[in-house]
């Protein structure tokens, strides 16, 4: 490379918004990005210094990988533990590649790394949540289903197949197949109930007997809520099916279950991009997941043009127009196959030797997996919340080590209290039970804690108005990896109406929205003016904040007069001189927002 090319490469690596460092064959620093120094908490100039002197805590396995890369290999890890000198544990995603001279000889290595501690922690939290939901489903003995009216496709949770003792791989829950499982005496009424519900769009509730594949008979309570679109048309039914066999035989057994969450969290691949002084993309790197056609399609466009009407468009555009560094600008766009994908873009302005603005360089990544996981978690949380209300089922958890007690929102609703008004503890958690039942409940729970086994007890609780409610409390022990008892996780089922009338729980009407658009408006006031006082751009927050009689922002408003020369946002002579010199100016003024 020429001296200019080497200097440009060093400048690019130094300022690229990711952790990158280059080393020679003796593992001495050639160049390191600012992000590298920040992530590894390095101070001072590291160029020319021996890597292992700068970071002596580097583990042996990394050093061995560096040697293999110096021999020509490419090394990478998606998740690797890194212990800092002060003992803090981090997780990294890294890749080591050799770079060569014109004759193919290895001249050194380049290391890319990314801190993924938050992702790993989120993944662990997701696994814990999934296990708790699975455990709740096992205890509650509850199955759920969803019927899409447009496709007539019925989804069954795993528990539904277990109720019917059918193989999910060979049994499709069509209306005909479902009817074949219904007891002959209930079959005609079952089909008629579904026919009337679909025709009217009304919620459903009925009891049936089913005959399992092994010839057993189960009594089932079927309850469902009609889901409608924005125009009120029925689009689907979502509901719960409960095995109430033991209820009819003197005991109610419920199960709350949720479909196992798939781990969508996958590290998105990054790529580099560059713009000219006009802020239009001139180059976009490609890899095995991104064809050249994608790079060709975005070339010549500004990022905000690709983003369409994304909520943070104004902020990102204002940053680029002001030649400011921006990070994690997120937008959505359909790919070549018509699928909506989500991206995160970060960029840093670059300037020529004479100080003239030359464009932007930066990175982008596909964050579709993360966004889909967030939407899926939100949808499933709404479904589980709806399931709890539909089945009148609450859950709780007690940690023996911390003596912490956690109650679900449904349990608070059962007792007619708010979380801010009552905090459950090991000392007061039995106070909600009827005085006549309290000793028996305490004895049962304490014996279970001593023996480390499951427990189940029927009792009465008192709500905030001193009304009695009949509940069934079930608990299951939790253990650490060594088998030591750490606490209990369980459910509290409100069976008041079952004890009183031998009926199913009363229908709770709670609209369940399976999908929710995540669109937010930028709250900060942002505007741009020309030196002649004409409006270049203004967001809604700016218009509301300064309450000027202005034309609406958006296409077509550029170049139109906005504020008078004496208005709060006008440019003073001193500020104009500063801006003419290519520097930034800042002034605070009073908002006119009422």
Buried (B, 14 or more C-beta within 10 A) or exposed (E): EEEEEEEEBBEBBBBBBBBBBBBBEEBBBBBBBBBBBEBBEBEEEBEEBBBEEBBEEBEEEBEEBBEBBBEEEEBEBEBBEBEEEEEEEBBBBBBBBBEEEEEEEBBBBBBBBBBBBEBBEBBEEBEEBBEBBBBBBBBBBBBBBBBEBEEEEBBBBBBBBBBBBBEEEEBEBEBEEBBEBBBEEBBEEBBEBBEEBBEEBEBBBBBBBBBBEEEEEBBBBBBBBBBEEEEEEBBBBBBBBBBBBEBEEEBBBBBBBBBEBEEBBEBBEBBBBBBBBEBBBEBBEBEEEBEEEBBEBBEEBBBBBBBEEBBBBBBBBBBBBEBEBBEEBBBBEEEEEEEEBBBBBBBBBBEEEEEEBBBBBBBBBBBBBBBBBBBEBBBBEBBBBBBBBBBBBBBBBBBBEEEEBEBBBBBBBBBBBEEEEBEBEEEEBBBBBBEEBBEBBEEBBEEBBEEEEEBBBBBBBBBEEEEEBBBBBBBBBBEEEEEEBBBBBBBBBBBBBBBEEEEBBEEEEEEBEBEEEEEEEBEEBBBBBEEEBBBBBBBBBBBEBBEBEBEEBEEEBEEEEBBEEEBBBBBEEEBEEBEEEEEEEEEEEEEEEE
